[in-house]
Amino acid sequence: MAGSLGLRWAVAPYPRYKEVIEVCQLQPDIDTLPQGDQTVIGERGIILSGGQRQRISVARALYQQTNVVFLDDPFSALDIHLSDHLMHEGILKFLRQEKRTVVLVTHKLQYLPHADWIIAMRDGTVQTQGTLKDIQYAEPELFEQWRTLMNRQNKENSTELKRKSFRRAMYSRDTLSLATEDEDEDSSTSTDEDSLRAELRHRTTIPWSSFATYLRAAGLLLLPLLILSQLTKHSLMVAIDFWLAHWTSHVIAAQVESAERNCTITRDCEFSHSSYLQVFCVLCGLGIVLCLVTSLAVEWTGLRVAKELHCSLLRIIVLAPMRLFETTPLGNILNRFSTDTNTIDQHIPATMECLSRSTLLCVSAVGVISYVTPVFLIALLPLAIACYFIQKYFRVASRDLQQLEDSTEMPLLSHYSQTIEGLTTIRAFRHEQKFKKKLLEHTDANNISSLFLTAANRWLEVRMEYVGAFVVLIAAVASITNALYSQVSAGLVGLGLTYALMVSNYLNWIVRNLADMEVQLGCVKRVSALIHTQPESYDGLMTPAQVPAGWPKYGEIQINNLSVRYDTSLKAVLRHVNAHIKPGQKVGICGRTGSGKSSFSLALFRMVDTFEGQILIDGIDIAKLPLQTLRSKFSIILQDPILFSGTIRFNLDPERKATDKMLWEALEIAQLMPVVKALPGGLDATVTEGGENFSQGQRQLFCLARAFVRKSSILIMDEATASIDMATESILQKVVMTAFADRTVVTIAHRVHTILGSDAVIVMKHGAIVEYDEPDVLLEQKDSVFSAFVRADK
């Protein structure tokens, strides 16, 4: 974490570092990390929340002793208390004392009075600039927005940090908060750093159960065909060699006999090759056919296994519970589909074929040599013992070196991607040399492991050459001795020596392929482990046909003694919650960090484990419903709007059930019709990945239009207005109050004024409801928690 601030402990001014930490209020977050500020935060800061990452970025800017500081919307992921503290202690005090120029981009208009110069922009152009007083006369509309904002005291009321929906931080923070309350530290929160070194620590022998998994995926038909074709092919190859030896022996014998008879008539001395040639051609033809069959069997086996494992992997990822994605780094999942699947598809079949071929050829060679010279069997035992110890040492070293090479390659590729993504920041803080040095370090580490792996292969090759030389020596001496004292044909002696010369090569490839196979089977093991993930239970006690047509028609939500947790190994995040939301009621939910607000909405979608109580919607227990049916009936708008690559039509109606009239109506309600009409193609205009060709506010309004198209009777708004400007927020609230007037709306509040107009307010604390009533009633109670939230905004 300290490295994220661009620090080196050997040269870092420690007092300044501590001052910046205090200014950005990072010390409480550092205290919760396993190794404090030396904790490895992972790729893209995976173990940190959005607010923590943003404060670290601000701290990095404050720490650098530059004359100009650019801050691009630094408060979007922070609550009001952190925003105010950062504004006053960081910008107005720390930076002003150092007389540094600050360029602040923000939509939080309450900080405008602190600016010496204001630049208002619209549609990529400067609308006006000057002091706040100049803005009052030049842009009365903008000034009126600011004044309205100040009158309404539009500040955030909770210490809620930015929660990226359905991310691992959501799980760890809620659980950590509850663990702190019970003074029981949850050990599961310390596993994130361990996952970063998982590949390096995994240095044990690959169990052969992975090989059994691979063979099972091959099927009961292809596997016997593969084994039979391999055995038949190599038996035929040995038969061809024996036939050539037999043919050669007969030719030599005929020539000797011809010389002894002193034949003068060519016809009498001529040796007939026709019968031998015919048999040889038949054997060669069969060999070609068997080689083709073996190749096809190997390819079919590889394709079948790759397809079977990939389909199983894809199926489990589609059906996996959300916790898998929150607790498993995205890179690991991508590696299962890319690197591991590629190894299973491309490398394992080739390695297996090469291993089986080398093994059968080696066994054939030993068998032929032993047949030609039986005395060779005496030397076979010590040679086998020598080969065993050589391969044992090599396999251990090769396996670890290959895993080391893979583990050093991952940081190298990760550094590449992080450098490309953060190139602007790197150049802004002038850390090019630092990142270049880090790149060279990763490259050296990877090259060193590759060098040692190559050296290990050469070590094996030299020693197998020695073993092979002994085999040739013994076979040659035994063959010559056998030829002198017994009737052994010259063809068989030549055949034995030919096979002996190839033994070293066969042994070398057997050991190397065996080591490669062990490493490659690790891919099967990792994929198999992910495949065995317990999927979500999509089936319910009710079938889709048994669900009443049009359910839920009214949108009534009855929660009875509900307790939920993110995993069976974690503590409850909601405890004995009881609530009744009437049809069409607008309910706001507020509370501090870890209070369980987002867990409340996740429980409605059955994305968390409900181990006690029930949720009834229009009288039906949602636990009995098919999961797909349940989730298709609700709409949700998140803090981070989600748009997919495709067209506007696809993003509004992915199921293609709505007409163009309905889509344009939804866009008009969301006040996006002029925007879409101005685009080429209208509804068929392109939406880039993540909706990057639209602003944050526009993406949020598209999500609102999508919710309207679905005609759901229940709408969940999870901090939907946290990261948008006041104008977009006003549109959003107006649409919800009009277009969703007859529907049930549950709003998780990030700004207190967004729920002041609700029919009821739920105040949560430590996973339980502490207050539930109308806003006016709660405000009349001066000692209520909700009143304290409102007073904190004044």
Secondary structure, DSSP 8 states (H G I E B T S, - for coil): -GGGGT--TTT--HHHHHHHHHHTT-HHHHHHSTTGGGS---GGGTTS-HHHHHHHHHHHHHHS--SEEEEESTTTTS-HHHHHHIIIIIIIIIIHHTT-EEEEE-S-GGGGGG-SSEEEEETTEEEEEE-HHHHHHH-HHHHHHHHHHHHHT--B-S------TT-HHHHHHHHHHHHHHTT---GGGGHHHHHHTHHHH--S---THHHHHHHHHH-TTHHHHHHHHHHHHHHHHHHHHHHHHHHHHHHHHHHHHHHHHT---HHHH----HHHHHHHHHHHHHHHHHHHHHHHHHHHHHHHHHHHHHHHHHHHHHHS-HHHHHHS-HHHHHHIIIIIHHIIIIIHHHHHHHHHHHHHHHHHHHHHHHHH-TTHHHHHHHHHHHHHHHHHHHHHHHHHHHHHHHHHHHHHHHHHHHHHHTHHHHHHTT-HHHHHHHHHHHHHHHHHHHHHHHHHHHHHHHHHHHHHHHHHHHHHHHHHHHHHHS---HHHHHHHHHHHHHHHHHHHHHHHHHHHHHHHHHHHHHHHHHHTS-------SS-GGGS-TT-SSS--EEEEEEEEESSTTS-EEEEEEEEEE-TT-EEEEEE-TTSSHHHHHHHHTT-SEEEEEEEEETTEEGGGS-HHHHHHTEEEEESS----SEEHHHHH-TT--S-HHHHHHHHHHTT-HHHHHTSTTGGG-EE-GGGTTS-HHHHHHHHHHHHHHHT-SEEEEESTTTTS-HHHHHHHHHHHHHHTTTSEEEEE-SBGGGSTTSSEEEEEETTEEEEEE-HHHHHH-TTSHHHHHHHHT-
